[in-house]
Structure formats: C-alpha cells, structure tokens
Amino acid sequence: MSTVRSMRTLAALVGLVATVSVLAAPQVTHAVAPQVTQVVAPQNVVLILTDDQRFDTLRYMPNVESLLVAHGLRFTNAFDNNPLCCPSRTTMMTGLTSGHSGVWWNKNGPNGGYKAFVANGDQHRTIFGWLHAAGYHTSLVGKFLNGYPISKASWILPGVDDWQPFLLDAAGTTGCQPDGYLATCYSNNGVLEKHPVTDYSTTTSGNKAVNFITNAPAGQPLFLYYAPRAPHLPTLPESTYATACSAVPDISGPSYNTTIVDGPAYETSRVAWKAGKQAVWQGHWRDNCRTLLSVDDQVGRIVQTLQDTGRLGNTLIMFVSDNGYLFGEHRWQGKLVPYEESIRVPLVIRDDAAIPTGMQGTMTNDLVTNLDFAPTFLSAAGLTRTGLDGQSLFPLLTGGPGFTSESDILIEHQGGTQVPAYCGVRTPDWMFVRYSTGEEELYNLALDPFELTNVVRDPAYASELAQDKAAATASCVPTPPGFAWG
C-alpha cells in the first residue's frame, strides 16, 4: 500500500512543470451523477492536519495523491476563516468561529493561545468530548495549540484517551526544542516524554498515530487527530529528503514580489525583495516540499494500518492544513493576510463507505471552511449538535441533498503589529475585506485571480461592494478585538 521512498522522491523531482503560483480555482464538478450512499455510523474518523501547508502543494505528495485524492473527494475551494494556527485549530475542534470560541490569536493571553482556550471553557466543547461520550476511542498526536507549555504537561484535554501532543512552548533548560522537528517533547498521557536530537518528529508522531490505530479496541470506533509539525518554519527536512525537490519550480507569477494597486498601507509600503532574500525564501519553499515528503510517508503508514486492522472500509480520512502561506507574493512571507495563498487550504476526504465509486477521484468547487469539519465528524458518528457555526460536508461526499452551498464565507482576524484587524467575506468570485484602519479591499477574482488591483474605489463595482460589505457585517459577529464597523 505504501509507496517506496524512491518513487516519492522521483515524483517530487519530475513532471512538476505547472507553475505553483497559479491561484484561479479550476471549474470542476462531479464526474457523474452519483448514486447516493447510505452510510452506516459510527465510522472511524482520522484527521491528518498539517501546519502552514499551501493549497497548491498536494502534487508533491504521491501517497496523498494515490491513496486519498484518487479514492476520495478533493475540495478546490476550501478556506480557513482566520488564517492563523491556534484560532484555526480551535475552530476545527469546536466548530465555532473565533468570535464564538474566544480564540483569536496564537500568543497566550485573554484572546489567544492555550490560555484563552481554557479560560473560555473551549476544552469542554470539542469534538473529542462529543465523540468520546458516544463511545469513541480518541487520540491527539502532534501539535495541539500554541502556548501549551511544558509546565502544563500533566494537563490532558477532556475526552482524549491517548494524549500525545507536542510541548513546544517555553522549552527553557529542559532539553526540549521548540522548533518541533528534532529533540521534540510530548505529553505522553500527562507525563513529560523527551526525545533525542536524532529523532525526527514527523516520524515519532507517525509512530504514535500508527500505534494508536493498531492498539485501539476492536469493538470501538476510533477518532485520531494527527497533527505533524511540517511544513512550519523553521522548516527542517528529514535527512532522507535533504536534497529532494530540487526540480520544484520557483515561486513566481504576477503577484510575486509586487504590491497591490491601491492596496492597504501595510501592504503597499513593503519594499521589493532583493536577490538575497528571494534566494532564501525559494530555499524555504523547497524545504517545505521536503518536509511534506516525510508527512506523505506517514499518510501511507496510516492508510496501511487502517487496512491491516480492517478499519479502512469504514473510515473517514480528512487531510487538510490549518492555513496557507505566502512565499513572496505581494512581498509577503507568512500568513495572517486575507489573500488567497493565506486563507485557502488543501482539503481531501476519503471515505470508502460514503463516497460512491463514480465520485471517487473527483473534485468539488463548493465553498467550504474549517467550520464544517466538526459537524462532518459528528455526522460520521451518526450524531448532530446544535449551536455550531458550520455544516456537515456529508451531503457533498454522498452526492445527496442537504448541503447549503455558501454564497460567501467569513474571513476575520484580530490583527497585530503587521496586519490590522479585519472582517470580510470570500465569495465564489469576489474577496472583500475591511480593516480597523478604515481601509477596504475588493477583488474581482474572476478577472483578477492574483489579487493585483483593488477595485473598491471603482464606481462600476459599487453594487458588489455594498452586497459584500452587508454580508461581512452580518457574518462578523462579534467583531475581532480592535475592530469596529465605521
């Protein structure tokens, strides 16, 4: 089942002729009129959650392509509502917007990190607790939330049977490294577990994920939340892949190393990248690919273990990232911003029991967000829950009715020293955002997929602007700290 390493490396080196910065969503539909499938719950659920992976990088992961994409449904218009790790992960666990969970930011404090998560009581309203109460055997392996410190290693998220999160905050003199790749420490069910510098965390976390599946009670459905560190910076490839991906094309395209016409001040004030900085970030881009090859290894191992334990045929497997990343587009490095490379994520779901044969290997361009993940997991368990902000994706998986196609989705962010707080919406053809500074952006994505020209001042688009602003005002409640509609 698992692809050999040489084939992975070859796939990362050969045939990658498409430019990676092409952002326009392909117009895709289901290949055939599907036969609606009746799913028998409870199903096993496996979430594979990468860290800062762009939506256009699945082509570098042959196991994901052959084992998940080819057997599942790929979502070409999947987004996160708040493009930052901790808020996005909280949304996945709770099914709530940042405004409703109270987690807006990464750093520990009243509005961010592990501290805000606990202070707001989010630990008592997660998919782990709901599934555990329904009889699931549950596990979290890898990254939990920013700010979960070594001093709290004995703390265990309610509803988790096998608690194996990284301890990346406040490493101090413990010998635990905060970068998350080597010498990584875990809370092993409440006990500090240190790993030597020779251990690569994608592999050690993969070992824990595989062991959980192998040892899960045969009579119980399982829920695995597997969250490797990759490809988060400072990106460190596994030695096996240290020289892979050398043929991956450079980041390029119309938005690379340019600013936006009539863009917001924080963006247009950015200076052009010199050759040295460009070379550094092209190197980060290739290391990004190299670390994803190690994640791809673990995807192969997880699928094989599900097969070996007789669970694969009744398991929903979701592969997704918490947010995207820019490598020089709009002269930006990182996330936070409301642009496509930041808010759009790779999303694939394989579910052999739910997705009809005629739909496997196809794509959908329906707008979906990370708000929809918790309701989807509940559906796999045969459960529903009121008060969540998203909707189940199961109707899209089965080809049946019941999914309300989104005309616009919320994008929001608290803001900080780099980017002002903002609220906005992403529609099939438009992106609108308003900042706490009073600045606004509007992009016609059908004509300007690279978001090169802000048309918010163009009177020809006054009607669209009014419509999108009204949608954002209605959706962005409560507003981010520091933001108010003027």
C-alpha positions in Angstrom: 0.0 0.0 0.0 2.7 2.5 0.9 4.8 3.9 -1.9 8.5 3.4 -1.8 10.8 6.3 -1.0 12.5 6.3 -4.4 9.1 6.8 -6.1 8.2 9.7 -3.7 11.5 11.4 -4.5 11.0 10.9 -8.2 7.6 12.4 -8.1 8.9 15.4 -6.3 11.6 15.9 -9.0 9.9 15.0 -12.2 6.8 16.3 -14.0 6.3 19.4 -11.9 6.0 21.7 -14.9 2.9 23.6 -13.8 3.7 27.0 -12.1 2.9 26.7 -8.4 1.5 30.2 -8.1 -1.5 29.7 -10.3 -4.4 30.5 -8.0 -7.5 30.6 -10.1 -9.8 27.7 -8.9 -10.5 25.2 -11.6 -14.1 25.0 -12.6 -14.8 21.4 -11.7 -17.8 19.3 -11.0 -18.6 15.7 -10.1 -17.7 13.5 -13.0 -21.0 11.6 -12.9 -24.5 11.8 -11.4 -23.8 9.8 -8.3 -25.8 7.2 -6.6 -26.5 8.5 -3.1 -24.8 6.2 -0.5 -26.4 5.3 2.8 -23.6 5.5 5.4 -23.8 3.2 8.5 -22.5 5.0 11.5 -20.5 5.1 13.6 -17.5 5.4 11.3 -13.9 5.7 12.3 -12.5 9.2 11.8 -8.9 10.2 11.0 -7.9 13.8 10.7 -4.4 14.5 9.3 -3.7 18.1 9.9 -0.5 19.8 8.6 0.9 23.1 9.7 1.0 26.1 7.3 0.7 24.0 4.1 -0.4 25.8 1.0 -3.3 24.5 -1.1 -1.2 24.0 -4.2 1.3 21.5 -2.8 -0.5 18.2 -2.8 1.2 17.4 -6.1 4.4 16.8 -4.1 2.8 14.1 -2.0 2.4 10.9 -4.0 0.8 8.9 -1.2 -1.8 11.6 -0.6 -2.4 11.7 -4.4 -2.7 7.9 -4.8 -4.3 6.9 -1.5 -6.5 9.8 -0.7 -7.2 12.0 -3.7 -7.7 9.1 -6.1 -10.1 7.4 -3.8 -11.8 10.5 -2.3 -13.2 13.9 -3.0 -10.9 16.9 -3.3 -12.2 20.4 -2.3 -10.7 23.0 -4.6 -12.4 25.9 -2.7 -11.6 25.2 1.0 -10.7 28.0 3.3 -10.0 28.8 6.9 -11.9 31.7 8.5 -9.0 33.1 10.5 -5.6 32.4 8.8 -3.5 31.6 11.9 -2.7 28.3 13.6 -4.3 28.5 17.1 -7.6 30.1 16.0 -8.0 27.7 13.1 -7.3 24.6 15.1 -9.7 25.8 17.8 -12.4 26.2 15.1 -11.7 22.6 13.9 -12.1 21.2 17.4 -15.2 23.3 18.4 -17.0 24.1 15.2 -17.1 27.7 16.3 -15.8 31.0 14.8 -13.0 32.9 16.6 -15.7 35.3 17.9 -17.6 32.4 19.4 -14.7 30.4 20.8 -12.8 33.5 22.0 -9.5 32.3 20.5 -8.3 35.0 18.0 -4.6 34.8 18.3 -1.6 32.4 18.8 0.1 34.1 21.7 -1.2 33.2 25.2 -3.4 35.9 26.6 -7.0 37.0 27.0 -7.7 36.5 23.3 -5.2 33.8 22.3 -3.4 30.6 22.7 -3.9 27.7 25.1 -4.8 30.2 27.9 -7.7 31.7 26.1 -8.9 28.3 25.0 -9.1 27.1 28.6 -10.3 30.4 30.1 -13.2 30.4 27.7 -14.1 26.8 28.5 -13.4 25.5 25.0 -11.9 22.3 26.4 -15.4 21.3 27.4 -16.9 21.7 23.9 -14.7 19.8 21.5 -15.2 17.0 19.0 -13.0 14.8 21.3 -15.5 15.1 24.2 -18.6 14.6 22.0 -17.2 11.5 20.3 -15.8 10.1 23.5 -19.2 10.4 25.1 -20.6 8.5 22.1 -18.2 5.5 22.7 -15.2 6.5 20.5 -11.6 5.7 21.4 -9.8 9.0 20.9 -6.3 10.3 20.4 -4.5 13.6 19.7 -0.9 13.2 18.4 1.3 16.1 17.5 0.5 19.8 17.6 -2.2 20.9 19.9 -2.4 24.7 20.5 0.2 27.4 20.7 1.1 28.2 24.2 0.5 24.7 25.6 3.7 24.7 27.8 5.9 22.1 29.4 4.7 23.3 32.8 1.2 22.0 31.8 2.4 18.6 30.6 0.1 16.9 33.1 -3.0 18.7 31.7 -5.0 16.5 29.4 -7.8 17.6 27.1 -11.1 16.2 28.3 -12.4 13.4 26.1 -8.9 12.2 24.9 -8.0 8.6 25.7 -4.5 8.8 24.2 -3.0 12.3 24.8 0.3 12.7 22.8 0.7 16.4 22.0 4.0 18.3 21.3 5.3 20.6 24.0 6.7 23.5 22.0 6.3 26.4 24.4 8.8 27.7 27.0 11.4 24.9 26.4 13.9 26.6 28.7 16.6 24.3 30.1 14.6 21.2 29.7 16.4 20.0 26.6 13.1 20.1 24.7 13.4 22.1 21.4 10.6 24.5 20.5 11.1 24.2 16.7 9.2 21.0 16.5 11.4 18.8 14.3 14.2 17.4 16.5 14.5 16.8 20.2 10.8 17.3 20.5 9.0 16.6 23.7 5.5 15.2 24.2 3.0 15.0 27.0 2.6 11.2 27.0 -0.8 11.0 28.7 0.3 13.6 31.2 3.9 12.6 31.6 6.8 14.6 30.0 8.4 12.5 27.3 11.7 13.7 25.8 13.2 12.7 22.5 16.8 13.0 21.5 18.1 15.2 18.7 18.3 12.1 16.4 14.5 11.7 16.4 12.6 13.4 13.7 9.2 14.4 15.0 7.2 13.6 11.9 8.3 10.0 12.2 7.9 9.8 16.0 4.5 11.3 15.8 3.7 8.9 13.0 4.7 6.0 15.2 2.3 7.2 17.9 -0.5 7.5 15.4 0.1 4.0 13.9 0.3 2.5 17.4 -2.9 4.1 18.4 -4.8 2.6 15.5 -3.1 -0.8 16.0 -3.9 -0.9 19.7 -7.4 0.6 19.6 -10.1 -1.8 20.9 -11.5 -3.7 18.0 -15.1 -3.2 19.1 -14.8 0.6 19.3 -14.8 3.3 16.6 -11.8 5.5 16.8 -11.0 9.2 16.3 -7.4 10.1 15.5 -6.3 13.7 15.3 -2.8 13.5 13.8 -1.0 16.9 13.5 2.7 16.8 12.4 4.7 20.0 12.6 5.5 20.1 8.9 5.9 22.2 6.9 6.0 25.0 9.5 9.1 27.2 9.6 11.9 26.9 10.6 11.4 24.1 8.1 13.9 21.2 8.7 13.7 18.3 6.3 14.4 14.7 7.3 17.9 13.6 6.3 16.3 11.1 3.8 14.9 14.0 1.8 17.6 16.6 2.4 18.2 17.0 -1.4 14.8 16.1 -2.8 12.5 18.6 -4.6 15.4 20.3 -6.4 13.3 20.5 -9.6 10.4 22.1 -7.9 9.7 25.4 -9.8 10.5 28.7 -8.1 7.6 30.7 -6.6 6.8 33.1 -9.4 3.8 34.6 -11.1 2.1 38.1 -11.4 1.8 38.7 -7.6 5.4 37.7 -6.7 7.5 40.5 -5.3 4.9 43.1 -6.3 2.5 45.2 -4.3 -1.2 45.7 -4.9 -2.5 48.7 -6.9 -4.4 50.8 -4.5 -3.8 48.3 -1.7 -3.8 48.9 2.0 -0.9 50.9 3.5 0.5 47.9 5.4 0.9 46.1 2.1 1.9 48.8 -0.4 4.6 50.1 2.0 6.5 46.8 1.7 9.9 47.2 -0.1 10.9 45.0 -3.0 12.7 41.8 -2.1 16.4 41.8 -3.1 18.0 38.8 -4.7 19.4 37.5 -1.4 16.0 37.4 0.3 14.4 35.9 -2.7 17.0 33.1 -2.7 16.4 32.4 1.0 12.7 32.1 0.6 13.0 29.9 -2.6 15.1 27.7 -0.4 12.3 27.6 2.3 9.9 26.7 -0.5 11.9 23.6 -1.4 12.4 22.7 2.2 8.6 23.0 2.5 8.3 20.3 -0.2 10.9 18.1 1.5 9.2 18.1 4.9 5.9 17.2 3.2 7.5 14.1 1.8 8.0 12.9 5.3 4.4 13.6 6.1 3.5 11.7 3.0 5.3 8.7 4.4 3.1 8.8 7.5 0.0 9.0 5.4 1.0 5.8 3.7 1.6 4.1 7.0 -1.7 5.3 8.5 -3.7 4.1 5.5 -1.8 0.8 5.5 -2.5 0.3 9.3 -6.2 1.1 8.8 -6.2 -1.6 6.1 -4.3 -4.1 8.3 -6.7 -3.6 11.2 -9.8 -4.0 9.0 -11.0 -0.4 9.5 -10.2 1.3 6.2 -13.5 0.5 4.5 -15.4 2.3 7.3 -13.1 5.2 8.0 -13.5 8.9 7.1 -10.0 10.2 6.4 -9.6 14.0 6.1 -6.3 15.6 5.0 -6.1 19.4 5.5 -3.9 22.3 6.7 -4.7 24.8 9.3 -3.9 27.8 7.0 -1.9 28.6 3.9 1.4 30.6 3.5 2.9 33.3 1.2 6.5 32.9 -0.1 6.9 36.4 -1.6 3.5 37.0 -3.2 2.6 40.7 -2.5 6.1 40.9 -1.0 4.8 39.0 2.0 6.1 36.0 3.9 3.8 34.2 6.2 0.1 34.1 6.7 -2.3 36.4 8.6 -3.4 38.3 5.5 -6.8 37.8 3.7 -5.2 36.8 0.4 -5.7 33.5 -1.4 -2.3 32.0 -0.5 -3.1 32.6 3.2 -6.7 31.7 3.6 -7.0 28.8 1.1 -6.1 25.3 2.2 -5.7 21.8 0.7 -8.6 19.6 1.6 -9.2 15.9 0.7 -11.6 13.5 2.2 -11.6 9.7 1.6 -14.5 7.7 2.8 -15.0 4.4 1.0 -18.3 3.8 2.8 -19.7 7.2 1.9 -18.3 8.3 -1.4 -19.9 6.4 -4.4 -17.5 4.7 -6.7 -18.4 7.1 -9.5 -17.4 10.1 -7.4 -14.1 8.8 -6.1 -11.2 10.7 -7.6 -13.3 13.8 -8.5 -13.4 17.4 -7.2 -15.9 19.9 -6.0 -15.7 23.6 -6.1 -18.3 24.3 -3.4 -17.1 26.8 -0.9 -16.3 25.1 2.5 -14.4 26.2 5.6 -12.9 24.7 8.7 -16.1 25.5 10.5 -17.6 22.5 8.6 -15.1 19.9 10.0 -16.6 19.2 13.4 -20.1 18.8 12.0 -18.7 16.4 9.4 -17.0 14.3 12.1 -20.3 14.2 14.1 -22.1 13.0 11.0 -19.6 10.2 10.6 -20.6 9.2 14.2 -24.3 9.4 13.4 -24.6 12.5 15.7 -25.8 16.0 15.3 -25.3 19.0 17.6 -26.9 22.4 17.7 -25.1 25.7 18.2 -22.2 25.1 15.7 -21.3 27.6 13.1 -20.7 25.2 10.2 -22.4 22.4 8.4 -21.7 18.8 7.7 -19.9 18.0 4.4 -21.5 14.6 4.2 -24.1 15.6 1.5 -21.2 16.5 -0.7 -19.5 13.2 0.0 -22.5 11.1 -0.7 -23.9 13.1 -3.6 -27.2 13.6 -1.7 -29.2 16.7 -0.7 -28.7 18.7 2.4 -25.6 20.9 1.8 -26.4 24.6 1.6 -23.9 26.0 -0.9 -22.2 29.0 0.5 -22.5 32.3 -1.4 -20.0 33.9 0.9 -17.8 32.8 3.8 -16.4 34.7 6.7 -12.8 35.8 6.9 -11.6 37.6 10.1 -8.5 38.4 12.0 -7.6 40.1 15.3 -4.6 42.0 13.8 -1.3 42.9 15.4 1.9 44.8 14.6 1.9 43.6 11.0 -1.7 43.4 9.8 -4.6 45.5 11.1 -7.7 43.7 12.4 -10.2 42.9 9.6 -13.5 41.4 8.7 -14.6 40.3 5.3 -16.0 37.7 3.0 -14.8 35.4 0.3 -17.4 34.5 -2.4 -17.0 32.3 -5.5 -15.8 35.4 -7.5 -15.0 38.1 -5.0 -13.0 38.9 -1.9 -14.0 41.9 0.2 -12.3 42.9 3.5 -12.4 46.0 5.7 -9.6 46.8 8.2 -9.7 48.5 11.5 -7.9 51.4 9.8 -11.0 52.0 7.7 -9.2 50.8 4.5 -11.1 48.3 2.3 -10.2 45.9 -0.4 -12.4 44.4 -3.2 -11.1 42.0 -5.8 -12.8 40.6 -8.8 -11.3 37.1 -8.7 -12.9 36.0 -12.0 -10.8 38.7 -13.7 -8.0 39.2 -11.2 -7.3 35.8 -9.6 -3.9 37.0 -8.3 -5.5 40.0 -6.5 -3.3 42.6 -8.2 -5.7 45.5 -8.3 -8.1 46.7 -5.6 -11.3 47.9 -7.2 -13.0 49.1 -4.1 -13.0 52.7 -5.4 -14.3 51.9 -8.8 -17.9 53.0 -9.1 -18.6 50.2 -11.5 -18.4 47.8 -8.6 -20.5 49.9 -6.1 -23.3 47.3 -6.1 -21.0 44.4 -5.4 -19.2 46.3 -2.7 -22.4 47.1 -0.9 -23.6 43.5 -1.1 -20.3 42.1 0.2 -20.0 44.6 2.9 -23.5 43.8 4.1 -22.6 40.1 4.1 -19.4 40.7 6.1 -21.2 42.9 8.6 -23.8 40.2 9.2 -21.3 37.4 9.5 -18.5 39.0 11.5 -20.3 39.0 14.9 -18.8 39.5 17.3 -16.1 41.6 15.6 -12.4 41.0 16.3 -10.7 42.8 19.2 -9.7 46.3 17.9 -12.2 46.3 15.1 -15.4 48.2 14.7 -17.6 48.9 11.7 -17.2 52.5 10.8 
